[in-house]
């Protein structure tokens, strides 16, 4: 964020107040507020409006940039949680943001893990059964002319 004259650059203005929303704002309400402010303060539109607080083009551009940056941080649950932690914002909002990020992450990982486990389990069982049944047939037929190879095969571990 660009620092304003008279402000210390190490402490950015609170992003929630830039957008005019409470700390526990929902993602949907955050998006609505950003859209409302964007339509009101967009540099291309503000030149044609007389009812805005700022008329200087540089001020309008700077204010629009601040609301855009604030929205980019607060709309991403992970970045929002990190921001809230750094600025000691309401603990319950951090928990909510982290839960949303965790649920989103678990939802994207779980189907892939399930599919992988079921494929490997069915493949190993099928292969293990057929190999062990073919060995049993060889032993029952009395094929012992390759005794060295049979011993190696018997020691081989087959999951099942």
Number of C-alpha atoms within 10 A of each C-alpha: 12 10 14 11 7 6 10 10 12 7 9 13 16 15 20 17 12 16 20 14 15 10 18 16 13 15 14 10 11 20 15 12 17 21 14 12 17 17 14 15 23 15 19 12 11 20 14 9 11 9 9 12 10 14 13 10 13 11 13 20 16 17 20 20 18 19 22 17 15 21 21 13 16 24 16 14 20 18 16 21 23 17 17 20 13 9 12 10 15 12 13 11 17 22 12 15 23 18 15 14 17 14 12 12 11 11 11 11 11 10 10 10 10 10 10 10 11 10 10 10 12 12 12 13 13 11 13 15 13 10 12 14 10 10 15 10 11 13 11 8 9 8 12 11 8 8 9 9 10 15 10 9 12 11 8 8 8 13 10 12
